[in-house]
Amino acid sequence: MPDASEFQTLHEVVKAARANVPDGPWDYLVGAAETETTVLRNRFAIDSLALRPRVLHDVRMIDCTSKFLGQTMRLPVFVAPMGSVQMLDASAGLGLAKGAEQFGVTSFLSSTASPGLEAVAAACKGPKIFQLYVRGDLAWVEDYVRRAIAGGFHAFCITVDTALYGRRERDVIKRFVPIARRAMTGADFQASISWDLVKWFKDKFQLPLILKGIATAEDAITAVEHGVEVIYVSNHGGRQLDQGVGSLDVLPEVLDAVRGKADVIVDGGFMRGTDVLKGIALGAKAVGLGRVCGFGLGAAGEAGVRRVLELMEIEIRTAMGLLGVTRVDQINQRHVRAAPPIRIPNTLKSAFPHLDLNEGRY
Ligand SMILES: Cc1cc2nc3c(=O)[nH]c(=O)nc-3n(C[C@H](O)[C@H](O)[C@H](O)COP(=O)(O)O)c2cc1C
């Protein structure tokens, strides 16, 4: 396994991950649903914004920290929930959680990531959120909530964009079945959940609730009416509904609808420090990192995840200084403007143009 501290760019992390991760899990990580239009639109949306620098400000002291759900985070980012990551590295969900903890940001633990809620809770005392796919009845959900509370998770996330499992054709074509799908039960529950579940949760528990996978103003308004604390704008990294809108393009309509009555966070295609700043400039409270942390995990386990976040910090600090700001809360809509993207979107090449796609199979 490479020494993660040797990675000087995120490019090197991606390259090392590709060298370590076999073809099946690699395509599971980078792939998306059907024509992969949604995932490409995630990049297209990010690449269609340019940054507007302000000069002649003293930027010797730059503070990249930010607050989310009462926790101070070293960067305005969090590690998005990812399941079946045991296919990328044996440390799996624990590697993601520990990498985030060591660096100093919140991570989401997926209900389909090993080694499971209690093991991660015991090994990782940093800020963490539990994410559930609802695959059982209310008693089953309640059991998870109580275990998450007992394990010190400070919020509970229900993923709501997965009523049916997206057709990820890279996997289907190879007849590759990711670990979490192999013994999957409860698909009917997942298809049946409705706003009644949200009402039930809010009536019963104090733990802040996050709905992950909101992609319209209409659903954001309903979520606010139900008292949901955090609206998580996401299209699951383009892995669920194909032909969707890019996440960053959805963010303004959701923020407009929510009008400050809930925190709004976002993920989808954010791979570089400047990407994160665009999300923050448009008004996200924090930006989720999925695949890019998966690359860190695949490259060097928890140390790789930590290194991804360190490199992200270098990029964010540099960009903040060049934008003329010293605090995250100084970044606003005046720091971005629409601009034509300069590349045809590509899941990897858009963010990592120096990867030589001929050198290995990306
Ligand atoms: C390998 C992988 C596994 C994922 N597993 C889950 C999961 O278990 N639960 C969930 O809510 N989202 C899951 N997602 C979606 C991510 O949480 C996130 O929404 C998405 O990856 C963000 O896009 P990005 O990868 O472009 O950053 C997964 C994504 C990937 C790439």
The ligand as an ORCA input file, in Angstrom:
! r2SCAN-3c Opt
* xyz 0 1
  C     -19.548      3.571     -4.085
  C     -20.726      4.392     -3.649
  C     -21.589      3.876     -2.691
  C     -22.684      4.640     -2.253
  N     -23.472      4.153     -1.251
  C     -24.452      4.944     -0.743
  C     -25.187      4.518      0.399
  O     -24.971      3.454      0.946
  N     -26.155      5.361      0.847
  C     -26.439      6.576      0.273
  O     -27.318      7.301      0.725
  N     -25.716      7.011     -0.790
  C     -24.742      6.232     -1.291
  N     -23.985      6.698     -2.342
  C     -24.192      8.057     -2.844
  C     -23.296      9.048     -2.090
  O     -23.705      9.182     -0.755
  C     -23.331     10.450     -2.721
  O     -24.661     10.891     -2.812
  C     -22.661     10.525     -4.083
  O     -21.585      9.636     -4.192
  C     -22.175     11.967     -4.328
  O     -21.594     12.118     -5.564
  P     -19.990     12.061     -5.816
  O     -19.624     10.618     -5.681
  O     -19.882     12.541     -7.209
  O     -19.322     12.925     -4.793
  C     -22.916      5.926     -2.805
  C     -22.038      6.426     -3.781
  C     -20.956      5.675     -4.197
  C     -20.025      6.255     -5.223
*
